[in-house]
Amino acid sequence: MKIKTDKSKEYESNRFIYYFTIPVMFLVAKWVKRKKEKNPQPETNSFFFDGLSKKCRKIKEAVTARDTVTAMDLVDNHHFSTENGVIDGIITHFWFGLMKNARALRNRKKLNKKIFKKNLTEKLKNLSKEETVDILIVGPGTGQVLIDSLKEDDFLNDERVNIVLLDKYKIALDEVQRRISEHDNLRVSFEFLNEDVFNINPQTFSNKFDIIEMVGVFEYFPENRQVVEQLNALHELLKDGGCFITTNVTKDLEKYVLYYVINWPSKFRSTDEMAEILQETPFEHCEATFEPLKTIPIYEIKKL
Ligand SMILES: C[S@@+](CC[C@H](N)C(=O)[O-])C[C@H]1O[C@@H](n2cnc3c(N)ncnc32)[C@H](O)[C@@H]1O
């Protein structure tokens, strides 16, 4: 697997902040862990997290209810604000402005957009007017990444682009649909499929895909075996020359913060682990690009 880092200026890139924030975050996580040994679901995880910050509480409540779409949206669009008071603003910013995983999540959004647009541009190049680029997006969340990518390069007006959006939560698809409806005169075609990705197979669709994007979903597959099964199924759904774009967050000490303080369990996988998983699939070519915090790589996996 080829591994590189995108070091361009557009990202949140200060890696030293981590060494200042992690001792405090880790201590809070240890405290919450102890508290949860007595009461697994406390009303407040920590006074210094959901006790003092309304936004931290909202994010915690969203992930606890498995509504990662709302939680991700709040983290993605975080800016320092004192709308709920100065203390609330500072606490919220300490967690979601400075935490490496939160910054990496925002970087991932930018990097994902870049990689998606690059692949779509490549596919559209040399395409006749009658041919189409068929795209499957698994787990679009709010669809913000997709819509921004399409908008920026005027892909929204390209009638050769067909997109199927698949999510197991209807609430996510409803939100994407609402955001798409804010744009007039779209020529891209959209289809929505409310389904669990584990249930799809080649018979689910009328055609194969040039690009399949599934970003921020493998983190919810606890077993590597499930990732292998999914990669095998998606390989069958790709056209020859097609590209599968995916991610998996890598591990650092913040994993305890995510788990205990935010109630956000994730399955972390290193690039080595992903390379081992890929060896059990028919995919032969994979390139991983890290954002500058080196926390979340985006994998471009090609079916040759
Ligand atoms: C963390 S969000 C990622 C959103 C978006 N891809 C992004 O990069 O911002 C995970 C998305 O995957 C969806 N999802 C999780 N498990 C799924 C499954 N088994 N089948 C289909 N969708 C799933 C969730 O509903 C959510 O929309």
PDBQT file of the ligand as one rigid body, heavy atoms in Angstrom, charges set to zero:
ROOT
HETATM    1  C1  LIG A 401     -20.237   9.000  10.695  1.00  0.00    +0.000 C 
HETATM    2  S1  LIG A 401     -21.414   9.152   9.439  1.00  0.00    +0.000 S 
HETATM    3  C2  LIG A 401     -20.398   9.513   8.022  1.00  0.00    +0.000 C 
HETATM    4  C3  LIG A 401     -21.032  10.551   7.151  1.00  0.00    +0.000 C 
HETATM    5  C4  LIG A 401     -20.309  10.964   5.887  1.00  0.00    +0.000 C 
HETATM    6  N1  LIG A 401     -19.942   9.828   5.057  1.00  0.00    +0.000 N 
HETATM    7  C5  LIG A 401     -19.131  11.835   6.174  1.00  0.00    +0.000 C 
HETATM    8  O1  LIG A 401     -18.051  11.522   5.738  1.00  0.00    +0.000 OA
HETATM    9  O2  LIG A 401     -19.296  12.880   6.801  1.00  0.00    +0.000 OA
HETATM   10  C6  LIG A 401     -21.848   7.448   9.187  1.00  0.00    +0.000 C 
HETATM   11  C7  LIG A 401     -23.002   7.261   8.228  1.00  0.00    +0.000 C 
HETATM   12  O3  LIG A 401     -23.134   5.864   7.915  1.00  0.00    +0.000 OA
HETATM   13  C8  LIG A 401     -24.447   5.429   8.125  1.00  0.00    +0.000 C 
HETATM   14  N2  LIG A 401     -24.375   4.004   8.460  1.00  0.00    +0.000 N 
HETATM   15  C9  LIG A 401     -23.802   3.453   9.564  1.00  0.00    +0.000 A 
HETATM   16  N3  LIG A 401     -23.884   2.114   9.514  1.00  0.00    +0.000 NA
HETATM   17  C10 LIG A 401     -24.498   1.798   8.337  1.00  0.00    +0.000 A 
HETATM   18  C11 LIG A 401     -24.883   0.560   7.718  1.00  0.00    +0.000 A 
HETATM   19  N4  LIG A 401     -24.627  -0.610   8.312  1.00  0.00    +0.000 N 
HETATM   20  N5  LIG A 401     -25.501   0.609   6.527  1.00  0.00    +0.000 NA
HETATM   21  C12 LIG A 401     -25.765   1.800   5.925  1.00  0.00    +0.000 A 
HETATM   22  N6  LIG A 401     -25.441   3.006   6.473  1.00  0.00    +0.000 NA
HETATM   23  C13 LIG A 401     -24.809   3.002   7.662  1.00  0.00    +0.000 A 
HETATM   24  C14 LIG A 401     -24.976   6.366   9.210  1.00  0.00    +0.000 C 
HETATM   25  O4  LIG A 401     -26.366   6.460   9.224  1.00  0.00    +0.000 OA
HETATM   26  C15 LIG A 401     -24.314   7.696   8.796  1.00  0.00    +0.000 C 
HETATM   27  O5  LIG A 401     -25.065   8.356   7.802  1.00  0.00    +0.000 OA
ENDROOT
TORSDOF 0
